Each structure stands twice: as structure tokens, then as C-alpha cells.
Amino acid sequence: MSITVERMAENSLEKRVWIFNPVIKGDKLKIILNRYEQQTRPTKRHKFKVSGKVYESFRPYSGLLRKDVHIPADVALEAFNWVVNSYVEDIL
């Protein structure tokens, strides 16, 4: 299971995408950043394409280092809430 969080720019021509993987070890839940990318498109009629450097956890030399990727608080909270809600649904 992976969690994708997207943030669109105001001009609707750029967006940032974070992909997280939840990991449960014992009684602890961790949400690990798996991938980050910036996407752009020339007009709203076109689909998004990856532009710039990409971070991938399974490829340490993919372009960006983990320390270079900024995760805003609202993105982390959205990913956390998604995981909590999905596990609560499974329990109930």
C-alpha cells in the first residue's frame, strides 16, 4: 500500500507529488517517503510529465537526496491521517 499526496500550483501547470509507504514494526507506525517528483505541463490540455530531479528511496543516486526534499506539515498530516483512517476501517 502506498499513499500519494499531490499539491497543485495556482497556475494548474505545475504540481508536486510525494509517495509514502506506511511501515508497522511492533507497536510503531512509520510513514517513509518513497518517492518525490515535480511535474509540469505546457497547458491545461496536456497531461503532467516529470520535470527536474526525482527522489527515489530505492535509488540513492536518482538525482535528489532525502535531505533535499521538503515535506510540508500539511502533506505529512494528510499522509498520516490517510494511514490511520484506512487501518481504523480495517479494524471496524
Secondary structure by P-SEA (a helix, b strand, c coil): cbbbbbbbccccccbbbbbbbbbbcccbbbbbbcccbbbbbccccbbbbbccbbbbccccccccccccccccaaaaaaaaaaaaaaaaaaac
